[in-house]
Structure formats: structure tokens, C-alpha cells
Amino acid sequence: MRIEWLLALRFLREGRAQTFFMLGGVTMGVGVIVFLTSLITGLQRSIIQKTLGTQAHVVMRAPDDEARRIIRPTDSLAVSASVERRAQRLRSILQWQQVMRDLEQRPDVTAVSPLVAGSSFAVRGSASKSVALMGVEPERYTRIVPMSTFMKEGEFRITANDAAIGMDLARDLGATLGDKIRLQTADGRDETITVVGIFDVGIRDLNHRWVFITLRSAQNLLDLVGGVSSIDVTVNDLFKAETISEQLAGQTGLVAESWMKTNAQLMAGLRSQNASSFLIQFFVIISVAFGIASVLVVSVIQKSREVGILRAMGCTRRRIQHIFLLQGAMVGLVGSLLGCGLGALLVTFFARTALNPDGTPIFPVVLESRMFLVAAGVATITGILAAAAPAVRAAKLDPVVAIRNA
Amino acid sequence: MPDMTREKTILQLTDIRKQYGSDGVITQVLHGVNLSLQEGEFTALIGPSGSGKSTLLNIIGLLEQATSGSLRMQERETGTLSEEELTRLRGRSIGFVFQFHHLIPSFTALENVMMPLMLEEGRPTPAQRERAAGLLARVGLADRLDFKPAKLSGGQQQRVAIARALATNPPLILADEPTGNLDTAAADEIFKLLYEVNQESGTTFLIVTHDPRLAKRCLRVIELVDGRIVS
């Protein structure tokens, strides 16, 4: 072991109470940070998961029809006219197969799925319900929204005239697996489908309205033969969805909307939560640093005689400085390890006590090794920085004065 | 008297002056001290308090720098050396024995003796351990290797300090009132030990003392009065 380490360790061991207080400060600080971080990460993750459980990261659709003026105003001609917005009809994305192939080439895009969406009525016997038609390719769509995990009965395997419907719609229509339902659109097209799956996505409204059919059935019903109304995209980094969607819009000339834009309010909430948690952590770190620094300053004064003796025996200023920096680093590292333990304990305790009425945790807390590594790193660096001023002070001690006055 | 012609000069002070303070009040402590110590000399430095003994010792020990004058340590001019070079030279060339032993309390006797060696080589080694144990045996503490300073008597602590001063086998050992804190019997013992070491190893000793009884037993006595050497 190098002599600096040996001396730093001995000094720490000798000043038991001081070392205890410094370690206690770091432990509690890191514990709070770990607890807070895992709580917030868990909370945010569960919110995002719930939100994105039934949404694509990015939805691409054809640009809106725009009303065009017949007479354009020029420099010499003023035109008085009110331009009304056009009613938007269902339009297909031009050359959507090609667009999909292009999107799939991108490394940041992990799944692409075509969708034909529109509205119709679902009729069975005397019951008639308004529903949202979702024409999909099941294998592709599963990679956007994991429908197979939501299935209560049957499977999300839709071919020919099959359909998967929500549990609430199934109840309203009194339909079970194998039953036939007639889908009827506003302009009189209709098709009879067979229920092969009943799902529960956890959102009642969607359980009432979603009816999954094949792309082809939807195209027929909605008069969109050969076309699709939108393309759903999954990206590799959730929080880059907005950036990627802008690039996709530029690349394809389509309208692209990310989940972040669709859920702008949620994003703002998450952001301000992150900011406040960052602020709390920052000040916790600062106060821990102050704690270490103030204890070490005292320790330098108490150790000035030893420092003087060491200097007389040929110990350089640089080495004295290292001895005190190392003490800060050791306190930071050991304290952060203890703090990680404390934080993990708190988190586990919280997860066991904060339960929904049905006994499941309110939300899953997240304990990641990355977080521990970051905490340990930050605490060690904080320890070193906090020790900087005391270390410089120790290095500056005049050996003569230090020996004489002690 | 030793034969001066055949001996090497360990330390050569020429016109060393030291003053403290600046601008307003200037206190001149040393007024041009000339002094040389030869290899193997056993010298006492005496003088009343306030005569500048401690300052002179600190300057010789490279702990303080003179305001002017030249200090040659083993024929090497020290005035131009950097702080770090002085520190290293001090570690190699000078052993200190202080009045209050000044051992490091959290280290054992053995580790305290190893300290100058560890500082020089950067880490403890078995060879250092062996040398330190040998030195402690030499000062009569073979059975106290693993004792912390607080568990040793005053005389024993001073013996450890002497062993520590010898660790790097320096050409010069400076002792500042090495017996000042001990009773007469223990003081005699320590003085005898210093003298024996001087005879065995040929290490040069400069001993600051108040005690005329001890000074008398030194081969050479330098008296400092008001910052000047008077004899």
C-alpha cells in the first residue's frame, strides 16, 4: 500500500468520531438521493408505460387537405374573403409500402406498422355500438402495442374476417369467442366478422371502442382499397421520439406526431419533476460536501503536529495534500456504498408498505446498478472536492510552526 | 581534538543572517553566523533562550530559509534548491530528534521508525521493517516494536525517536533539547545512547541543550549569544 493511503487510513481511523460523522453525512445524503431517484424513476416509468402501453411512439399520416384561395392577393389587389377549413376526408399515405421500407432502414426505428383507422358501428342482434376500426397486420402491430399481453380470451391472431374486440364491447354486445358481429359504416358498407380474441388494455374507453380487423377488411369497409391511413413507428430511445419524428416528417413529407407532442402536458410534468429532483439532489450533495469539508478543516488543525513531523522527515507538500484528498475520497466512496445500502433498504421498505388496496405496489420502484455506480462516483468526487480546501491548507502548513505550536 | 585535515565537511554555514518581520518592525535574530561541522563530530549548541538557537537549528535542518548567507550541505549549495528539493534533501540527509519525541501516535514504534524510509521509497517494504527492527533493538527496544507511543515511557519514546532519526542513515542528526523533558537518570541514558551511536556510525551530531552538565560531555561546544557565535 502506498504511504499516502496508509497515512490517510490511519488518520481516518484515529479520528473515530469525526470519521463517523463524515461517513454518516455521506451515507444519509446518498441514501436520500438513491431513494428519491429510484422512487421518481419508478413513478415516471410506470406513468410512461401506462401512457405508451396503448400508443405508438410516433404516428405518421398524410398531410391535411388545405383550402386554397382562388384569387390570391397581390401588391395591387386586396382580396376580401373568408377561407373556411376543409372537412378532412380519410386519405391514404401515398406509396406507403415504400415509406415503410424507408423507415425500416433507419437504425433508430425499431418497428413500423401500417394502420387503417376509421369509425363504424358494431351490430349484434338488437345491440349497436359505435366503434373504432383498427385495420392492422397483427405481427407488426404487436411490436407497436403489445396486444398479445393484453388478451383475456383467445389470441391476437387475426386473419380473413377475424376480429379482436375489447372486453367491455364484448360484454355490451353479449359476444364471446367464435360469435359473429356485423360491422357497418356510415356510407352503408358492411362486413361480418368473427370474434377470435377479447382483450383488456386497462383503459375502459379503448376496451369499449377498439375493434381490430385485418388491414384488408378495414380497407374495404373504409373505402381505402390498397391504402393506409397512418403508419405507427416505435423508436429505440423513447425520449428522442420528438427529434426522430421531426426527421421522419422531413424525410417523408408526411405529418409525424410523437408521443411527446401528443402528451405534452405529461412531458411538462415529468420535466418539472426531474428538475426539482435534480435541484434537491444538488443541494444534498452540496451540504454533504460542506459537512466533509468542515470536519476535515478541523482535522487538519488537529493533525498539524503530525503534518509538521512528516514534513520534517522529508514528506513533500504534494504528498501531504494527497493524504487529505484521499481521506475525502475514502469517506465519499465508503459513505456512498453505505448510502446505497440505506437507499435500497428505504426503497424496499417503501415498496412493501405503499400498496394499492389490492396489495400490489402503487408503482414498481426501480433499483438500477447504474444509479449506484453514479451515486458512488459522484460521492467520491464530492469527497475529493470537499477535501481540496483542507488539503491545500494542510500542505501549506509551515513545519516549524506546526511542530512548535502543537 | 579530531584531526581536521582528514575529515569531510558535512555542513558549512557562511555569514548566515535571519530577520523576521517586514516594513515596520524588523527583528534580527542571527547576525552573520559562520559554522562548519565535520563528519563524525559530536557538538553541543548552547546559549540562553532568545539567543537564536532554535532558529539556527531550523535553518540547518532546512526547515527555514536564512535571509542571507550560504548553507552548504555535504558540499552542496542549498540556497538555489526548490521547496520540493529541499524537502527531499532533508529526508535523506538530516535526522531530527525533538524535545517532545514527536512520534506519530497512530503508528507503532516500528512503523514510526520506518516512516522516513516509507516516505523516501513511497511504500513500506520488508527491508524497511527489518532495518527498523534492527535500529529499535540497537536502542534497547527490541520487545516494544508493536507498541504505540502512548504505551511507552518518556525515555522509551525518545529512544524510538533516535532510532527514527537514524533510519535513513543520514550524515547529520539534529537534536533539539533531546533530554529536556526527561528526569536525570533517563536523560543520562539518552545522552549516552546518542554518544554511542555517534561513535559507532560516525554520524555527525548537533545537539541543542540547556543542560551544562551534558554540554560539558560533548567534544565541541558552540555558544550562541544574541545571534552571534561567541565560542
HADDOCK unambig.tbl for C-alpha pairs under 7 A between the chains (distance, minus, plus):
assign (segid A and resid 1 and name CA) (segid B and resid 123 and name CA) 6.12 0.50 0.50
assign (segid A and resid 2 and name CA) (segid B and resid 122 and name CA) 5.89 0.50 0.50
assign (segid A and resid 2 and name CA) (segid B and resid 123 and name CA) 4.54 0.50 0.50
assign (segid A and resid 3 and name CA) (segid B and resid 118 and name CA) 6.35 0.50 0.50
assign (segid A and resid 3 and name CA) (segid B and resid 119 and name CA) 6.69 0.50 0.50
assign (segid A and resid 3 and name CA) (segid B and resid 122 and name CA) 5.57 0.50 0.50
assign (segid A and resid 3 and name CA) (segid B and resid 123 and name CA) 4.83 0.50 0.50
assign (segid A and resid 10 and name CA) (segid B and resid 106 and name CA) 6.37 0.50 0.50
assign (segid A and resid 14 and name CA) (segid B and resid 106 and name CA) 6.37 0.50 0.50
assign (segid A and resid 306 and name CA) (segid B and resid 104 and name CA) 6.09 0.50 0.50
assign (segid A and resid 309 and name CA) (segid B and resid 102 and name CA) 6.82 0.50 0.50
assign (segid A and resid 312 and name CA) (segid B and resid 63 and name CA) 6.91 0.50 0.50
assign (segid A and resid 313 and name CA) (segid B and resid 90 and name CA) 6.83 0.50 0.50
assign (segid A and resid 313 and name CA) (segid B and resid 91 and name CA) 4.93 0.50 0.50
assign (segid A and resid 313 and name CA) (segid B and resid 116 and name CA) 5.63 0.50 0.50
assign (segid A and resid 314 and name CA) (segid B and resid 87 and name CA) 4.93 0.50 0.50
assign (segid A and resid 314 and name CA) (segid B and resid 88 and name CA) 5.24 0.50 0.50
assign (segid A and resid 314 and name CA) (segid B and resid 90 and name CA) 5.59 0.50 0.50
assign (segid A and resid 314 and name CA) (segid B and resid 91 and name CA) 3.70 0.50 0.50
assign (segid A and resid 314 and name CA) (segid B and resid 116 and name CA) 6.92 0.50 0.50
assign (segid A and resid 314 and name CA) (segid B and resid 119 and name CA) 6.77 0.50 0.50
assign (segid A and resid 315 and name CA) (segid B and resid 87 and name CA) 6.66 0.50 0.50
assign (segid A and resid 315 and name CA) (segid B and resid 119 and name CA) 6.02 0.50 0.50
assign (segid A and resid 316 and name CA) (segid B and resid 84 and name CA) 6.11 0.50 0.50
assign (segid A and resid 316 and name CA) (segid B and resid 87 and name CA) 5.99 0.50 0.50
assign (segid A and resid 399 and name CA) (segid B and resid 63 and name CA) 6.75 0.50 0.50
assign (segid A and resid 400 and name CA) (segid B and resid 63 and name CA) 6.40 0.50 0.50
